[in-house]
Amino acid sequence: MNYAINERFALSSNKHNWILIESITPKSGKVYPRYRFYGSLEQLSKGLFDTVAKDTATRLSHDLSEKAPPTEPYKLLMDNIVRDLAEFFAKVVRR
């Protein structure tokens, strides 16, 4: 069974893995799924977070000069978001 996260991502599982399904739409316009397999919901949450963060960083071409803040607060924030996502997925799956 697939659980839609949004229009781009869905969550599924088999007896060994959690599966993140990403809908990819290339320039040709034909949508195809990309499957990513994870051993735990926490790993899946981190994978989803990393994918979305990379897309956002690519879109936001800002200058990372001396004004860039230290990375530790961001790492703590990312770890908290990943943990919250894992808890959210666990609740969704239990329903």
mmCIF file as gemmi writes it, N, C-alpha and C atoms, coordinates in Angstrom:
data_model
loop_
_atom_site.group_PDB
_atom_site.id
_atom_site.type_symbol
_atom_site.label_atom_id
_atom_site.label_alt_id
_atom_site.label_comp_id
_atom_site.label_asym_id
_atom_site.label_entity_id
_atom_site.label_seq_id
_atom_site.pdbx_PDB_ins_code
_atom_site.Cartn_x
_atom_site.Cartn_y
_atom_site.Cartn_z
_atom_site.occupancy
_atom_site.B_iso_or_equiv
_atom_site.pdbx_formal_charge
_atom_site.auth_seq_id
_atom_site.auth_asym_id
_atom_site.pdbx_PDB_model_num
ATOM 1 N N . MET Axp A 1 ? 0.839 -1.179 0 1 0 ? 1 A 1
ATOM 2 C CA . MET Axp A 1 ? 0 0 0 1 0 ? 1 A 1
ATOM 3 C C . MET Axp A 1 ? 0.885 1.243 0 1 0 ? 1 A 1
ATOM 4 N N . ASN Axp A 2 ? 0.525 2.236 -0.798 1 0 ? 2 A 1
ATOM 5 C CA . ASN Axp A 2 ? 1.267 3.483 -0.873 1 0 ? 2 A 1
ATOM 6 C C . ASN Axp A 2 ? 0.574 4.562 -0.048 1 0 ? 2 A 1
ATOM 7 N N . TYR Axp A 3 ? 1.373 5.336 0.662 1 0 ? 3 A 1
ATOM 8 C CA . TYR Axp A 3 ? 0.887 6.487 1.412 1 0 ? 3 A 1
ATOM 9 C C . TYR Axp A 3 ? 1.446 7.734 0.737 1 0 ? 3 A 1
ATOM 10 N N . ALA Axp A 4 ? 0.577 8.567 0.196 1 0 ? 4 A 1
ATOM 11 C CA . ALA Axp A 4 ? 1.028 9.782 -0.48 1 0 ? 4 A 1
ATOM 12 C C . ALA Axp A 4 ? 1.517 10.794 0.552 1 0 ? 4 A 1
ATOM 13 N N . ILE Axp A 5 ? 2.723 11.297 0.344 1 0 ? 5 A 1
ATOM 14 C CA . ILE Axp A 5 ? 3.252 12.362 1.195 1 0 ? 5 A 1
ATOM 15 C C . ILE Axp A 5 ? 2.843 13.697 0.603 1 0 ? 5 A 1
ATOM 16 N N . ASN Axp A 6 ? 3.047 13.833 -0.691 1 0 ? 6 A 1
ATOM 17 C CA . ASN Axp A 6 ? 2.59 14.989 -1.468 1 0 ? 6 A 1
ATOM 18 C C . ASN Axp A 6 ? 2.524 14.535 -2.923 1 0 ? 6 A 1
ATOM 19 N N . GLU Axp A 7 ? 2.429 15.464 -3.854 1 0 ? 7 A 1
ATOM 20 C CA . GLU Axp A 7 ? 2.319 15.082 -5.266 1 0 ? 7 A 1
ATOM 21 C C . GLU Axp A 7 ? 3.603 14.438 -5.791 1 0 ? 7 A 1
ATOM 22 N N . ARG Axp A 8 ? 4.716 14.721 -5.153 1 0 ? 8 A 1
ATOM 23 C CA . ARG Axp A 8 ? 6.005 14.225 -5.633 1 0 ? 8 A 1
ATOM 24 C C . ARG Axp A 8 ? 6.439 12.915 -4.969 1 0 ? 8 A 1
ATOM 25 N N . PHE Axp A 9 ? 6.138 12.731 -3.689 1 0 ? 9 A 1
ATOM 26 C CA . PHE Axp A 9 ? 6.642 11.586 -2.939 1 0 ? 9 A 1
ATOM 27 C C . PHE Axp A 9 ? 5.512 10.731 -2.378 1 0 ? 9 A 1
ATOM 28 N N . ALA Axp A 10 ? 5.793 9.425 -2.281 1 0 ? 10 A 1
ATOM 29 C CA . ALA Axp A 10 ? 4.892 8.472 -1.631 1 0 ? 10 A 1
ATOM 30 C C . ALA Axp A 10 ? 5.755 7.507 -0.821 1 0 ? 10 A 1
ATOM 31 N N . LEU Axp A 11 ? 5.144 6.89 0.175 1 0 ? 11 A 1
ATOM 32 C CA . LEU Axp A 11 ? 5.809 5.953 1.058 1 0 ? 11 A 1
ATOM 33 C C . LEU Axp A 11 ? 5.17 4.586 0.889 1 0 ? 11 A 1
ATOM 34 N N . SER Axp A 12 ? 5.999 3.555 0.81 1 0 ? 12 A 1
ATOM 35 C CA . SER Axp A 12 ? 5.501 2.191 0.708 1 0 ? 12 A 1
ATOM 36 C C . SER Axp A 12 ? 6.465 1.299 1.48 1 0 ? 12 A 1
ATOM 37 N N . SER Axp A 13 ? 6.174 0.008 1.523 1 0 ? 13 A 1
ATOM 38 C CA . SER Axp A 13 ? 7.079 -0.919 2.194 1 0 ? 13 A 1
ATOM 39 C C . SER Axp A 13 ? 6.886 -2.32 1.639 1 0 ? 13 A 1
ATOM 40 N N . ASN Axp A 14 ? 7.905 -3.14 1.851 1 0 ? 14 A 1
ATOM 41 C CA . ASN Axp A 14 ? 7.793 -4.573 1.635 1 0 ? 14 A 1
ATOM 42 C C . ASN Axp A 14 ? 8.253 -5.229 2.922 1 0 ? 14 A 1
ATOM 43 N N . LYS Axp A 15 ? 8.441 -6.521 2.945 1 0 ? 15 A 1
ATOM 44 C CA . LYS Axp A 15 ? 8.768 -7.151 4.222 1 0 ? 15 A 1
ATOM 45 C C . LYS Axp A 15 ? 10.187 -6.851 4.708 1 0 ? 15 A 1
ATOM 46 N N . HIS Axp A 16 ? 11.024 -6.259 3.865 1 0 ? 16 A 1
ATOM 47 C CA . HIS Axp A 16 ? 12.4 -5.968 4.256 1 0 ? 16 A 1
ATOM 48 C C . HIS Axp A 16 ? 12.748 -4.483 4.297 1 0 ? 16 A 1
ATOM 49 N N . ASN Axp A 17 ? 12.015 -3.652 3.571 1 0 ? 17 A 1
ATOM 50 C CA . ASN Axp A 17 ? 12.422 -2.254 3.396 1 0 ? 17 A 1
ATOM 51 C C . ASN Axp A 17 ? 11.248 -1.287 3.463 1 0 ? 17 A 1
ATOM 52 N N . TRP Axp A 18 ? 11.595 -0.045 3.782 1 0 ? 18 A 1
ATOM 53 C CA . TRP Axp A 18 ? 10.697 1.078 3.555 1 0 ? 18 A 1
ATOM 54 C C . TRP Axp A 18 ? 11.088 1.641 2.198 1 0 ? 18 A 1
ATOM 55 N N . ILE Axp A 19 ? 10.109 2.052 1.42 1 0 ? 19 A 1
ATOM 56 C CA . ILE Axp A 19 ? 10.372 2.497 0.049 1 0 ? 19 A 1
ATOM 57 C C . ILE Axp A 19 ? 9.855 3.92 -0.123 1 0 ? 19 A 1
ATOM 58 N N . LEU Axp A 20 ? 10.741 4.803 -0.556 1 0 ? 20 A 1
ATOM 59 C CA . LEU Axp A 20 ? 10.363 6.168 -0.912 1 0 ? 20 A 1
ATOM 60 C C . LEU Axp A 20 ? 10.207 6.2 -2.423 1 0 ? 20 A 1
ATOM 61 N N . ILE Axp A 21 ? 9.017 6.554 -2.885 1 0 ? 21 A 1
ATOM 62 C CA . ILE Axp A 21 ? 8.727 6.594 -4.316 1 0 ? 21 A 1
ATOM 63 C C . ILE Axp A 21 ? 8.645 8.056 -4.728 1 0 ? 21 A 1
ATOM 64 N N . GLU Axp A 22 ? 9.526 8.45 -5.621 1 0 ? 22 A 1
ATOM 65 C CA . GLU Axp A 22 ? 9.55 9.83 -6.11 1 0 ? 22 A 1
ATOM 66 C C . GLU Axp A 22 ? 9.05 9.845 -7.55 1 0 ? 22 A 1
ATOM 67 N N . SER Axp A 23 ? 8.084 10.695 -7.835 1 0 ? 23 A 1
ATOM 68 C CA . SER Axp A 23 ? 7.585 10.855 -9.204 1 0 ? 23 A 1
ATOM 69 C C . SER Axp A 23 ? 8.466 11.855 -9.928 1 0 ? 23 A 1
ATOM 70 N N . ILE Axp A 24 ? 9.121 11.394 -10.973 1 0 ? 24 A 1
ATOM 71 C CA . ILE Axp A 24 ? 10.032 12.223 -11.762 1 0 ? 24 A 1
ATOM 72 C C . ILE Axp A 24 ? 9.335 12.576 -13.077 1 0 ? 24 A 1
ATOM 73 N N . THR Axp A 25 ? 9.378 13.863 -13.433 1 0 ? 25 A 1
ATOM 74 C CA . THR Axp A 25 ? 8.804 14.306 -14.696 1 0 ? 25 A 1
ATOM 75 C C . THR Axp A 25 ? 9.905 14.987 -15.514 1 0 ? 25 A 1
ATOM 76 N N . PRO Axp A 26 ? 10.515 14.279 -16.464 1 0 ? 26 A 1
ATOM 77 C CA . PRO Axp A 26 ? 11.543 14.891 -17.303 1 0 ? 26 A 1
ATOM 78 C C . PRO Axp A 26 ? 10.91 15.829 -18.339 1 0 ? 26 A 1
ATOM 79 N N . LYS Axp A 27 ? 11.74 16.425 -19.143 1 0 ? 27 A 1
ATOM 80 C CA . LYS Axp A 27 ? 11.253 17.359 -20.155 1 0 ? 27 A 1
ATOM 81 C C . LYS Axp A 27 ? 10.289 16.708 -21.135 1 0 ? 27 A 1
ATOM 82 N N . SER Axp A 28 ? 10.404 15.396 -21.323 1 0 ? 28 A 1
ATOM 83 C CA . SER Axp A 28 ? 9.497 14.701 -22.241 1 0 ? 28 A 1
ATOM 84 C C . SER Axp A 28 ? 8.055 14.694 -21.721 1 0 ? 28 A 1
ATOM 85 N N . GLY Axp A 29 ? 7.894 14.924 -20.408 1 0 ? 29 A 1
ATOM 86 C CA . GLY Axp A 29 ? 6.556 14.996 -19.831 1 0 ? 29 A 1
ATOM 87 C C . GLY Axp A 29 ? 6.003 13.684 -19.327 1 0 ? 29 A 1
ATOM 88 N N . LYS Axp A 30 ? 6.679 12.573 -19.611 1 0 ? 30 A 1
ATOM 89 C CA . LYS Axp A 30 ? 6.201 11.268 -19.16 1 0 ? 30 A 1
ATOM 90 C C . LYS Axp A 30 ? 6.691 11.016 -17.733 1 0 ? 30 A 1
ATOM 91 N N . VAL Axp A 31 ? 5.774 10.871 -16.794 1 0 ? 31 A 1
ATOM 92 C CA . VAL Axp A 31 ? 6.118 10.677 -15.395 1 0 ? 31 A 1
ATOM 93 C C . VAL Axp A 31 ? 6.554 9.232 -15.164 1 0 ? 31 A 1
ATOM 94 N N . TYR Axp A 32 ? 7.646 9.062 -14.412 1 0 ? 32 A 1
ATOM 95 C CA . TYR Axp A 32 ? 8.078 7.719 -14.039 1 0 ? 32 A 1
ATOM 96 C C . TYR Axp A 32 ? 8.486 7.727 -12.567 1 0 ? 32 A 1
ATOM 97 N N . PRO Axp A 33 ? 8.355 6.576 -11.899 1 0 ? 33 A 1
ATOM 98 C CA . PRO Axp A 33 ? 8.72 6.505 -10.48 1 0 ? 33 A 1
ATOM 99 C C . PRO Axp A 33 ? 10.194 6.171 -10.276 1 0 ? 33 A 1
ATOM 100 N N . ARG Axp A 34 ? 10.782 6.764 -9.245 1 0 ? 34 A 1
ATOM 101 C CA . ARG Axp A 34 ? 12.135 6.404 -8.805 1 0 ? 34 A 1
ATOM 102 C C . ARG Axp A 34 ? 11.969 5.808 -7.408 1 0 ? 34 A 1
ATOM 103 N N . TYR Axp A 35 ? 12.446 4.59 -7.228 1 0 ? 35 A 1
ATOM 104 C CA . TYR Axp A 35 ? 12.304 3.885 -5.956 1 0 ? 35 A 1
ATOM 105 C C . TYR Axp A 35 ? 13.615 3.95 -5.179 1 0 ? 35 A 1
ATOM 106 N N . ARG Axp A 36 ? 13.511 4.322 -3.911 1 0 ? 36 A 1
ATOM 107 C CA . ARG Axp A 36 ? 14.676 4.326 -3.023 1 0 ? 36 A 1
ATOM 108 C C . ARG Axp A 36 ? 14.324 3.477 -1.805 1 0 ? 36 A 1
ATOM 109 N N . PHE Axp A 37 ? 15.202 2.556 -1.455 1 0 ? 37 A 1
ATOM 110 C CA . PHE Axp A 37 ? 14.921 1.584 -0.401 1 0 ? 37 A 1
ATOM 111 C C . PHE Axp A 37 ? 15.729 1.912 0.847 1 0 ? 37 A 1
ATOM 112 N N . TYR Axp A 38 ? 15.055 1.823 2.008 1 0 ? 38 A 1
ATOM 113 C CA . TYR Axp A 38 ? 15.674 2.148 3.291 1 0 ? 38 A 1
ATOM 114 C C . TYR Axp A 38 ? 15.322 1.076 4.319 1 0 ? 38 A 1
ATOM 115 N N . GLY Axp A 39 ? 16.237 0.814 5.249 1 0 ? 39 A 1
ATOM 116 C CA . GLY Axp A 39 ? 16.036 -0.198 6.264 1 0 ? 39 A 1
ATOM 117 C C . GLY Axp A 39 ? 15.188 0.238 7.445 1 0 ? 39 A 1
ATOM 118 N N . SER Axp A 40 ? 15.067 1.555 7.667 1 0 ? 40 A 1
ATOM 119 C CA . SER Axp A 40 ? 14.276 2.058 8.792 1 0 ? 40 A 1
ATOM 120 C C . SER Axp A 40 ? 13.577 3.353 8.387 1 0 ? 40 A 1
ATOM 121 N N . LEU Axp A 41 ? 12.573 3.725 9.167 1 0 ? 41 A 1
ATOM 122 C CA . LEU Axp A 41 ? 11.877 4.984 8.897 1 0 ? 41 A 1
ATOM 123 C C . LEU Axp A 41 ? 12.795 6.175 9.125 1 0 ? 41 A 1
ATOM 124 N N . GLU Axp A 42 ? 13.726 6.062 10.067 1 0 ? 42 A 1
ATOM 125 C CA . GLU Axp A 42 ? 14.661 7.159 10.299 1 0 ? 42 A 1
ATOM 126 C C . GLU Axp A 42 ? 15.568 7.363 9.081 1 0 ? 42 A 1
ATOM 127 N N . GLN Axp A 43 ? 16.046 6.259 8.488 1 0 ? 43 A 1
ATOM 128 C CA . GLN Axp A 43 ? 16.871 6.367 7.283 1 0 ? 43 A 1
ATOM 129 C C . GLN Axp A 43 ? 16.066 6.962 6.13 1 0 ? 43 A 1
ATOM 130 N N . LEU Axp A 44 ? 14.808 6.53 5.989 1 0 ? 44 A 1
ATOM 131 C CA . LEU Axp A 44 ? 13.944 7.066 4.943 1 0 ? 44 A 1
ATOM 132 C C . LEU Axp A 44 ? 13.733 8.561 5.152 1 0 ? 44 A 1
ATOM 133 N N . SER Axp A 45 ? 13.486 8.964 6.398 1 0 ? 45 A 1
ATOM 134 C CA . SER Axp A 45 ? 13.281 10.382 6.71 1 0 ? 45 A 1
ATOM 135 C C . SER Axp A 45 ? 14.507 11.201 6.338 1 0 ? 45 A 1
ATOM 136 N N . LYS Axp A 46 ? 15.701 10.685 6.673 1 0 ? 46 A 1
ATOM 137 C CA . LYS Axp A 46 ? 16.932 11.388 6.326 1 0 ? 46 A 1
ATOM 138 C C . LYS Axp A 46 ? 17.101 11.47 4.812 1 0 ? 46 A 1
ATOM 139 N N . GLY Axp A 47 ? 16.793 10.383 4.106 1 0 ? 47 A 1
ATOM 140 C CA . GLY Axp A 47 ? 16.879 10.391 2.649 1 0 ? 47 A 1
ATOM 141 C C . GLY Axp A 47 ? 15.936 11.397 2.022 1 0 ? 47 A 1
ATOM 142 N N . LEU Axp A 48 ? 14.711 11.456 2.527 1 0 ? 48 A 1
ATOM 143 C CA . LEU Axp A 48 ? 13.74 12.426 2.025 1 0 ? 48 A 1
ATOM 144 C C . LEU Axp A 48 ? 14.209 13.844 2.314 1 0 ? 48 A 1
ATOM 145 N N . PHE Axp A 49 ? 14.658 14.069 3.524 1 0 ? 49 A 1
ATOM 146 C CA . PHE Axp A 49 ? 15.142 15.399 3.906 1 0 ? 49 A 1
ATOM 147 C C . PHE Axp A 49 ? 16.317 15.817 3.033 1 0 ? 49 A 1
ATOM 148 N N . ASP Axp A 50 ? 17.276 14.913 2.828 1 0 ? 50 A 1
ATOM 149 C CA . ASP Axp A 50 ? 18.449 15.226 2 1 0 ? 50 A 1
ATOM 150 C C . ASP Axp A 50 ? 18.039 15.564 0.567 1 0 ? 50 A 1
ATOM 151 N N . THR Axp A 51 ? 17.095 14.805 0.016 1 0 ? 51 A 1
ATOM 152 C CA . THR Axp A 51 ? 16.64 15.049 -1.355 1 0 ? 51 A 1
ATOM 153 C C . THR Axp A 51 ? 16.006 16.426 -1.483 1 0 ? 51 A 1
ATOM 154 N N . VAL Axp A 52 ? 15.121 16.763 -0.567 1 0 ? 52 A 1
ATOM 155 C CA . VAL Axp A 52 ? 14.442 18.058 -0.614 1 0 ? 52 A 1
ATOM 156 C C . VAL Axp A 52 ? 15.426 19.191 -0.33 1 0 ? 52 A 1
ATOM 157 N N . ALA Axp A 53 ? 16.349 18.978 0.612 1 0 ? 53 A 1
ATOM 158 C CA . ALA Axp A 53 ? 17.34 20.009 0.93 1 0 ? 53 A 1
ATOM 159 C C . ALA Axp A 53 ? 18.249 20.296 -0.265 1 0 ? 53 A 1
ATOM 160 N N . LYS Axp A 54 ? 18.671 19.239 -0.972 1 0 ? 54 A 1
ATOM 161 C CA . LYS Axp A 54 ? 19.525 19.439 -2.157 1 0 ? 54 A 1
ATOM 162 C C . LYS Axp A 54 ? 18.781 20.2 -3.247 1 0 ? 54 A 1
ATOM 163 N N . ASP Axp A 55 ? 17.505 19.857 -3.441 1 0 ? 55 A 1
ATOM 164 C CA . ASP Axp A 55 ? 16.711 20.579 -4.441 1 0 ? 55 A 1
ATOM 165 C C . ASP Axp A 55 ? 16.578 22.049 -4.071 1 0 ? 55 A 1
ATOM 166 N N . THR Axp A 56 ? 16.354 22.305 -2.801 1 0 ? 56 A 1
ATOM 167 C CA . THR Axp A 56 ? 16.203 23.686 -2.335 1 0 ? 56 A 1
ATOM 168 C C . THR Axp A 56 ? 17.512 24.442 -2.492 1 0 ? 56 A 1
ATOM 169 N N . ALA Axp A 57 ? 18.625 23.807 -2.109 1 0 ? 57 A 1
ATOM 170 C CA . ALA Axp A 57 ? 19.93 24.466 -2.233 1 0 ? 57 A 1
ATOM 171 C C . ALA Axp A 57 ? 20.249 24.774 -3.689 1 0 ? 57 A 1
ATOM 172 N N . THR Axp A 58 ? 19.845 23.893 -4.585 1 0 ? 58 A 1
ATOM 173 C CA . THR Axp A 58 ? 20.088 24.121 -6.003 1 0 ? 58 A 1
ATOM 174 C C . THR Axp A 58 ? 19.283 25.328 -6.497 1 0 ? 58 A 1
ATOM 175 N N . ARG Axp A 59 ? 18.034 25.414 -6.049 1 0 ? 59 A 1
ATOM 176 C CA . ARG Axp A 59 ? 17.174 26.53 -6.484 1 0 ? 59 A 1
ATOM 177 C C . ARG Axp A 59 ? 17.609 27.853 -5.879 1 0 ? 59 A 1
ATOM 178 N N . LEU Axp A 60 ? 18.091 27.803 -4.672 1 0 ? 60 A 1
ATOM 179 C CA . LEU Axp A 60 ? 18.499 29.036 -3.999 1 0 ? 60 A 1
ATOM 180 C C . LEU Axp A 60 ? 19.994 29.242 -4.187 1 0 ? 60 A 1
ATOM 181 N N . SER Axp A 61 ? 20.346 29.973 -5.184 1 0 ? 61 A 1
ATOM 182 C CA . SER Axp A 61 ? 21.771 30.197 -5.447 1 0 ? 61 A 1
ATOM 183 C C . SER Axp A 61 ? 22.204 31.45 -4.695 1 0 ? 61 A 1
ATOM 184 N N . HIS Axp A 62 ? 22.4 31.31 -3.407 1 0 ? 62 A 1
ATOM 185 C CA . HIS Axp A 62 ? 22.816 32.45 -2.6 1 0 ? 62 A 1
ATOM 186 C C . HIS Axp A 62 ? 24.308 32.379 -2.322 1 0 ? 62 A 1
ATOM 187 N N . ASP Axp A 63 ? 24.851 33.492 -1.955 1 0 ? 63 A 1
ATOM 188 C CA . ASP Axp A 63 ? 26.285 33.61 -1.731 1 0 ? 63 A 1
ATOM 189 C C . ASP Axp A 63 ? 26.649 33.088 -0.348 1 0 ? 63 A 1
ATOM 190 N N . LEU Axp A 64 ? 27.564 32.112 -0.305 1 0 ? 64 A 1
ATOM 191 C CA . LEU Axp A 64 ? 28.026 31.568 0.97 1 0 ? 64 A 1
ATOM 192 C C . LEU Axp A 64 ? 29.412 32.136 1.278 1 0 ? 64 A 1
ATOM 193 N N . SER Axp A 65 ? 29.454 33.405 1.562 1 0 ? 65 A 1
ATOM 194 C CA . SER Axp A 65 ? 30.728 34.063 1.847 1 0 ? 65 A 1
ATOM 195 C C . SER Axp A 65 ? 30.98 34.076 3.356 1 0 ? 65 A 1
ATOM 196 N N . GLU Axp A 66 ? 31.676 35.095 3.837 1 0 ? 66 A 1
ATOM 197 C CA . GLU Axp A 66 ? 31.966 35.196 5.27 1 0 ? 66 A 1
ATOM 198 C C . GLU Axp A 66 ? 30.693 35.332 6.096 1 0 ? 66 A 1
ATOM 199 N N . LYS Axp A 67 ? 29.6 35.698 5.465 1 0 ? 67 A 1
ATOM 200 C CA . LYS Axp A 67 ? 28.344 35.876 6.185 1 0 ? 67 A 1
ATOM 201 C C . LYS Axp A 67 ? 27.665 34.551 6.518 1 0 ? 67 A 1
ATOM 202 N N . ALA Axp A 68 ? 28.206 33.47 6.007 1 0 ? 68 A 1
ATOM 203 C CA . ALA Axp A 68 ? 27.59 32.161 6.243 1 0 ? 68 A 1
ATOM 204 C C . ALA Axp A 68 ? 27.687 31.789 7.722 1 0 ? 68 A 1
ATOM 205 N N . PRO Axp A 69 ? 26.568 31.384 8.321 1 0 ? 69 A 1
ATOM 206 C CA . PRO Axp A 69 ? 26.592 31.009 9.732 1 0 ? 69 A 1
ATOM 207 C C . PRO Axp A 69 ? 27.278 29.661 9.935 1 0 ? 69 A 1
ATOM 208 N N . PRO Axp A 70 ? 27.662 29.351 11.17 1 0 ? 70 A 1
ATOM 209 C CA . PRO Axp A 70 ? 28.273 28.046 11.427 1 0 ? 70 A 1
ATOM 210 C C . PRO Axp A 70 ? 27.282 26.919 11.148 1 0 ? 70 A 1
ATOM 211 N N . THR Axp A 71 ? 27.818 25.738 10.816 1 0 ? 71 A 1
ATOM 212 C CA . THR Axp A 71 ? 26.957 24.631 10.41 1 0 ? 71 A 1
ATOM 213 C C . THR Axp A 71 ? 26.331 23.877 11.571 1 0 ? 71 A 1
ATOM 214 N N . GLU Axp A 72 ? 26.872 23.955 12.773 1 0 ? 72 A 1
ATOM 215 C CA . GLU Axp A 72 ? 26.346 23.181 13.9 1 0 ? 72 A 1
ATOM 216 C C . GLU Axp A 72 ? 24.864 23.442 14.185 1 0 ? 72 A 1
ATOM 217 N N . PRO Axp A 73 ? 24.39 24.706 14.242 1 0 ? 73 A 1
ATOM 218 C CA . PRO Axp A 73 ? 22.955 24.9 14.477 1 0 ? 73 A 1
ATOM 219 C C . PRO Axp A 73 ? 22.098 24.28 13.375 1 0 ? 73 A 1
ATOM 220 N N . TYR Axp A 74 ? 22.577 24.319 12.133 1 0 ? 74 A 1
ATOM 221 C CA . TYR Axp A 74 ? 21.827 23.72 11.033 1 0 ? 74 A 1
ATOM 222 C C . TYR Axp A 74 ? 21.793 22.206 11.15 1 0 ? 74 A 1
ATOM 223 N N . LYS Axp A 75 ? 22.911 21.607 11.559 1 0 ? 75 A 1
ATOM 224 C CA . LYS Axp A 75 ? 22.953 20.154 11.735 1 0 ? 75 A 1
ATOM 225 C C . LYS Axp A 75 ? 21.972 19.735 12.819 1 0 ? 75 A 1
ATOM 226 N N . LEU Axp A 76 ? 21.927 20.459 13.916 1 0 ? 76 A 1
ATOM 227 C CA . LEU Axp A 76 ? 20.989 20.152 14.989 1 0 ? 76 A 1
ATOM 228 C C . LEU Axp A 76 ? 19.551 20.281 14.488 1 0 ? 76 A 1
ATOM 229 N N . LEU Axp A 77 ? 19.275 21.332 13.742 1 0 ? 77 A 1
ATOM 230 C CA . LEU Axp A 77 ? 17.941 21.53 13.181 1 0 ? 77 A 1
ATOM 231 C C . LEU Axp A 77 ? 17.587 20.389 12.228 1 0 ? 77 A 1
ATOM 232 N N . MET Axp A 78 ? 18.512 20.002 11.349 1 0 ? 78 A 1
ATOM 233 C CA . MET Axp A 78 ? 18.254 18.917 10.402 1 0 ? 78 A 1
ATOM 234 C C . MET Axp A 78 ? 18.006 17.6 11.134 1 0 ? 78 A 1
ATOM 235 N N . ASP Axp A 79 ? 18.796 17.328 12.174 1 0 ? 79 A 1
ATOM 236 C CA . ASP Axp A 79 ? 18.59 16.1 12.944 1 0 ? 79 A 1
ATOM 237 C C . ASP Axp A 79 ? 17.206 16.073 13.587 1 0 ? 79 A 1
ATOM 238 N N . ASN Axp A 80 ? 16.759 17.211 14.096 1 0 ? 80 A 1
ATOM 239 C CA . ASN Axp A 80 ? 15.422 17.289 14.694 1 0 ? 80 A 1
ATOM 240 C C . ASN Axp A 80 ? 14.332 17.085 13.647 1 0 ? 80 A 1
ATOM 241 N N . ILE Axp A 81 ? 14.509 17.648 12.471 1 0 ? 81 A 1
ATOM 242 C CA . ILE Axp A 81 ? 13.521 17.485 11.399 1 0 ? 81 A 1
ATOM 243 C C . ILE Axp A 81 ? 13.452 16.022 10.968 1 0 ? 81 A 1
ATOM 244 N N . VAL Axp A 82 ? 14.605 15.382 10.822 1 0 ? 82 A 1
ATOM 245 C CA . VAL Axp A 82 ? 14.639 13.966 10.43 1 0 ? 82 A 1
ATOM 246 C C . VAL Axp A 82 ? 13.931 13.115 11.482 1 0 ? 82 A 1
ATOM 247 N N . ARG Axp A 83 ? 14.19 13.379 12.759 1 0 ? 83 A 1
ATOM 248 C CA . ARG Axp A 83 ? 13.538 12.625 13.836 1 0 ? 83 A 1
ATOM 249 C C . ARG Axp A 83 ? 12.022 12.824 13.797 1 0 ? 83 A 1
ATOM 250 N N . ASP Axp A 84 ? 11.582 14.071 13.605 1 0 ? 84 A 1
ATOM 251 C CA . ASP Axp A 84 ? 10.148 14.357 13.529 1 0 ? 84 A 1
ATOM 252 C C . ASP Axp A 84 ? 9.5 13.668 12.323 1 0 ? 84 A 1
ATOM 253 N N . LEU Axp A 85 ? 10.196 13.643 11.197 1 0 ? 85 A 1
ATOM 254 C CA . LEU Axp A 85 ? 9.675 12.949 10.021 1 0 ? 85 A 1
ATOM 255 C C . LEU Axp A 85 ? 9.522 11.453 10.291 1 0 ? 85 A 1
ATOM 256 N N . ALA Axp A 86 ? 10.506 10.86 10.941 1 0 ? 86 A 1
ATOM 257 C CA . ALA Axp A 86 ? 10.437 9.428 11.256 1 0 ? 86 A 1
ATOM 258 C C . ALA Axp A 86 ? 9.244 9.139 12.162 1 0 ? 86 A 1
ATOM 259 N N . GLU Axp A 87 ? 9.014 9.992 13.16 1 0 ? 87 A 1
ATOM 260 C CA . GLU Axp A 87 ? 7.865 9.82 14.053 1 0 ? 87 A 1
ATOM 261 C C . GLU Axp A 87 ? 6.557 9.982 13.287 1 0 ? 87 A 1
ATOM 262 N N . PHE Axp A 88 ? 6.504 10.962 12.38 1 0 ? 88 A 1
ATOM 263 C CA . PHE Axp A 88 ? 5.311 11.185 11.58 1 0 ? 88 A 1
ATOM 264 C C . PHE Axp A 88 ? 5.003 9.96 10.709 1 0 ? 88 A 1
ATOM 265 N N . PHE Axp A 89 ? 6.028 9.439 10.029 1 0 ? 89 A 1
ATOM 266 C CA . PHE Axp A 89 ? 5.833 8.264 9.176 1 0 ? 89 A 1
ATOM 267 C C . PHE Axp A 89 ? 5.37 7.063 9.996 1 0 ? 89 A 1
ATOM 268 N N . ALA Axp A 90 ? 5.928 6.896 11.177 1 0 ? 90 A 1
ATOM 269 C CA . ALA Axp A 90 ? 5.533 5.776 12.04 1 0 ? 90 A 1
ATOM 270 C C . ALA Axp A 90 ? 4.042 5.877 12.4 1 0 ? 90 A 1
ATOM 271 N N . LYS Axp A 91 ? 3.573 7.099 12.688 1 0 ? 91 A 1
ATOM 272 C CA . LYS Axp A 91 ? 2.144 7.289 13.014 1 0 ? 91 A 1
ATOM 273 C C . LYS Axp A 91 ? 1.259 7.026 11.804 1 0 ? 91 A 1
ATOM 274 N N . VAL Axp A 92 ? 1.691 7.485 10.629 1 0 ? 92 A 1
ATOM 275 C CA . VAL Axp A 92 ? 0.908 7.287 9.411 1 0 ? 92 A 1
ATOM 276 C C . VAL Axp A 92 ? 0.785 5.797 9.1 1 0 ? 92 A 1
ATOM 277 N N . VAL Axp A 93 ? 1.874 5.074 9.246 1 0 ? 93 A 1
ATOM 278 C CA . VAL Axp A 93 ? 1.887 3.656 8.919 1 0 ? 93 A 1
ATOM 279 C C . VAL Axp A 93 ? 1.014 2.848 9.896 1 0 ? 93 A 1
ATOM 280 N N . ARG Axp A 94 ? 0.97 3.266 11.157 1 0 ? 94 A 1
ATOM 281 C CA . ARG Axp A 94 ? 0.168 2.543 12.153 1 0 ? 94 A 1
ATOM 282 C C . ARG Axp A 94 ? -1.33 2.631 11.88 1 0 ? 94 A 1
ATOM 283 N N . ARG Axp A 95 ? -1.777 3.65 11.167 1 0 ? 95 A 1
ATOM 284 C CA . ARG Axp A 95 ? -3.21 3.836 10.91 1 0 ? 95 A 1
ATOM 285 C C . ARG Axp A 95 ? -3.753 2.856 9.94 1 0 ? 95 A 1
